[in-house]
Amino acid sequence: MAELDSQDHYEALQLSPRADVDTIGRVFRHLAKRFHPDNPDSGDAERFKQVMEAFEVLSQPETRAKYDARYERTREARWRVFDKETSASDVAADRRVRTVILSLLYSARRNDPERAGIGPVELERLLGCPEEHMTFHVWYLRENGWIQRLDSGALAITASGVDRVLELGGPLPTGLHLLEGGSERGPTASRTRSA
């Protein structure tokens, strides 16, 4: 079995963590056919490997249960955008969400410029807030030309968005807890206020 933390298996299969076994199988077959290295039109060996690993973990109840337990802990630890104190301050929370979205999309683009998008399900999980709470922020970032929606439905940062992140002092470090006990940590505190 692949290392559970090496990739987001739900994102690899473009699925919600609530997907049932039948849906997982159906989506797997579609993606495996699409990305199989022998497919002359859309073959992609690396993507095919990711799809295979994800299916291997998510199709078996025991391995999926283990993955889900670690997945939830990892998700909660990666990004903490809201707490009780700052949720009362909508403007500060809004700026923080936009800064985190830009940082995540910057990191995705930097790590893999050709496949730089983050799907809405993954973004929702990383931010710990439902998609309807992100609608305003996605609209705002798109209207400013800092992000775009790809044909796949994923969001990706634009060149203007990269410039914006650099103006803010660079992306927030991956895995940084943005809030700890109601206060911001480290040198990113001033950056999170200016997005």
C-alpha positions as CSV (number, residue, x, y, z in Angstrom):
1,M,0.0,0.0,0.0
2,A,1.2,3.5,-0.8
3,E,2.2,5.8,2.0
4,L,-1.0,7.5,3.2
5,D,0.4,11.0,3.4
6,S,2.1,11.0,0.0
7,Q,-0.9,12.2,-1.9
8,D,-4.5,13.2,-1.5
9,H,-6.3,10.1,-2.8
10,Y,-9.7,11.8,-3.0
11,E,-8.2,14.6,-5.0
12,A,-6.4,12.1,-7.3
13,L,-9.8,10.6,-8.1
14,Q,-11.6,14.0,-8.1
15,L,-14.0,12.7,-5.4
16,S,-15.5,13.9,-2.2
17,P,-14.5,11.9,0.9
18,R,-18.2,11.0,1.1
19,A,-18.1,9.0,-2.2
20,D,-19.4,5.5,-2.0
21,V,-17.6,2.4,-3.3
22,D,-19.6,2.2,-6.6
23,T,-18.7,5.9,-7.4
24,I,-15.0,5.2,-6.5
25,G,-15.0,2.3,-8.9
26,R,-16.8,4.1,-11.7
27,V,-14.5,7.2,-11.5
28,F,-11.4,5.0,-11.2
29,R,-12.2,3.1,-14.4
30,H,-12.8,6.4,-16.3
31,L,-9.6,8.0,-15.1
32,A,-7.5,4.8,-15.5
33,K,-8.6,4.6,-19.1
34,R,-8.0,8.3,-19.7
35,F,-4.5,8.4,-18.1
36,H,-3.2,4.9,-19.1
37,P,0.2,5.3,-20.7
38,D,-1.0,3.4,-23.7
39,N,-3.6,6.0,-24.5
40,P,-2.1,8.1,-27.3
41,D,-4.4,11.1,-26.7
42,S,-4.3,11.6,-22.9
43,G,-1.9,9.1,-21.5
44,D,0.1,10.2,-18.5
45,A,2.1,7.6,-16.6
46,E,2.6,9.7,-13.4
47,R,-1.1,10.6,-13.2
48,F,-2.0,7.0,-13.9
49,K,0.2,5.9,-11.0
50,Q,-1.6,8.3,-8.7
51,V,-5.0,7.1,-9.8
52,M,-4.0,3.5,-9.2
53,E,-2.6,4.2,-5.7
54,A,-5.7,6.1,-4.8
55,F,-8.0,3.3,-6.0
56,E,-5.9,0.7,-4.1
57,V,-6.4,2.6,-0.9
58,L,-10.0,3.8,-1.2
59,S,-11.5,0.7,-2.7
60,Q,-10.8,-1.5,0.3
61,P,-12.8,-0.8,3.5
62,E,-10.0,-1.5,5.9
63,T,-7.3,0.6,4.0
64,R,-9.8,3.4,3.4
65,A,-10.8,3.6,7.1
66,K,-7.1,3.9,8.1
67,Y,-6.5,6.5,5.4
68,D,-9.6,8.5,6.4
69,A,-8.5,8.6,10.0
70,R,-5.1,10.0,9.1
71,Y,-6.6,12.1,6.4
72,E,-8.8,14.0,8.9
73,R,-5.9,14.6,11.3
74,T,-3.7,15.8,8.5
75,R,-6.4,18.0,7.1
76,E,-7.0,19.7,10.4
77,A,-3.3,20.2,11.1
78,R,-2.4,21.7,7.7
79,W,-4.3,24.9,7.7
80,R,-6.3,26.6,10.5
81,V,-7.9,29.6,9.1
82,F,-10.7,30.4,11.6
83,D,-11.0,30.4,15.4
84,K,-13.7,31.8,17.7
85,E,-11.9,35.2,18.2
86,T,-11.1,35.9,14.6
87,S,-14.4,34.7,13.1
88,A,-16.0,37.7,14.8
89,S,-13.8,39.9,12.7
90,D,-15.1,39.3,9.2
91,V,-12.6,41.6,7.4
92,A,-9.6,40.0,9.1
93,A,-10.9,36.5,8.4
94,D,-11.7,37.4,4.8
95,R,-8.2,38.7,4.2
96,R,-6.7,35.6,5.8
97,V,-8.8,33.2,3.6
98,R,-7.7,35.1,0.5
99,T,-4.1,35.0,1.5
100,V,-4.2,31.3,2.2
101,I,-6.0,30.6,-1.1
102,L,-3.3,32.5,-3.0
103,S,-0.5,30.8,-1.0
104,L,-1.9,27.3,-1.7
105,L,-2.4,28.0,-5.4
106,Y,1.1,29.6,-5.6
107,S,2.6,26.5,-4.1
108,A,0.7,24.2,-6.4
109,R,1.9,26.2,-9.5
110,R,5.4,26.3,-8.2
111,N,5.5,22.6,-7.6
112,D,4.0,21.6,-10.9
113,P,3.5,24.4,-13.4
114,E,1.8,22.2,-16.0
115,R,-0.8,20.8,-13.6
116,A,-1.1,23.6,-11.1
117,G,-4.8,23.5,-10.1
118,I,-6.3,22.6,-6.8
119,G,-9.8,21.2,-7.0
120,P,-12.7,22.8,-5.0
121,V,-13.0,19.7,-2.7
122,E,-9.3,19.9,-1.8
123,L,-9.5,23.6,-1.3
124,E,-12.6,23.2,1.0
125,R,-10.7,20.6,3.0
126,L,-7.5,22.6,3.3
127,L,-9.3,25.8,4.4
128,G,-11.7,23.9,6.7
129,C,-14.7,25.9,5.5
130,P,-17.5,24.9,3.1
131,E,-17.4,25.9,-0.5
132,E,-20.3,28.4,-0.1
133,H,-18.0,30.4,2.3
134,M,-15.3,30.5,-0.3
135,T,-17.5,31.7,-3.2
136,F,-17.0,35.4,-2.3
137,H,-13.2,35.0,-2.0
138,V,-12.9,33.0,-5.3
139,W,-15.0,35.7,-7.0
140,Y,-12.8,38.5,-5.6
141,L,-9.5,36.8,-6.6
142,R,-10.8,36.0,-10.1
143,E,-12.1,39.6,-10.6
144,N,-8.6,40.9,-9.7
145,G,-7.1,38.4,-12.3
146,W,-5.1,36.6,-9.5
147,I,-6.7,33.2,-10.0
148,Q,-8.5,31.4,-12.8
149,R,-10.7,28.3,-13.2
150,L,-9.2,25.7,-15.4
151,D,-11.1,23.5,-17.9
152,S,-10.9,20.7,-15.3
153,G,-12.8,22.9,-12.8
154,A,-9.7,23.3,-10.6
155,L,-8.5,26.7,-9.5
156,A,-5.0,27.9,-10.4
157,I,-3.0,31.1,-9.8
158,T,-2.2,33.4,-12.7
159,A,1.0,35.3,-13.4
160,S,-0.7,38.4,-11.8
161,G,-1.5,36.2,-8.8
162,V,2.1,35.1,-8.5
163,D,3.1,38.8,-8.5
164,R,0.5,39.6,-5.8
165,V,1.8,36.8,-3.6
166,L,5.4,38.1,-4.0
167,E,4.1,41.7,-3.2
168,L,2.8,40.2,0.0
169,G,6.2,38.8,0.9
170,G,5.8,35.3,-0.6
171,P,3.6,32.4,0.1
172,L,2.7,31.3,3.6
173,P,4.8,28.2,4.5
174,T,2.9,24.9,3.8
175,G,1.5,23.4,7.0
176,L,1.7,26.6,8.9
177,H,-0.9,27.0,11.6
178,L,-2.2,30.5,10.8
179,L,-3.8,30.9,14.2
180,E,-2.7,29.6,17.5
181,G,-4.8,30.5,20.5
182,G,-6.4,33.4,18.6
183,S,-3.2,35.1,17.7
184,E,-1.1,35.0,14.5
185,R,2.3,33.5,14.6
186,G,5.6,34.7,13.2
187,P,6.5,37.0,10.4
188,T,3.4,36.1,8.3
189,A,1.1,38.1,10.6
190,S,1.5,41.3,8.6
191,R,1.2,39.5,5.3
192,T,-2.2,37.9,6.2
193,R,-3.6,41.4,6.8
194,S,-2.8,42.8,3.4
195,A,-4.4,40.4,0.8
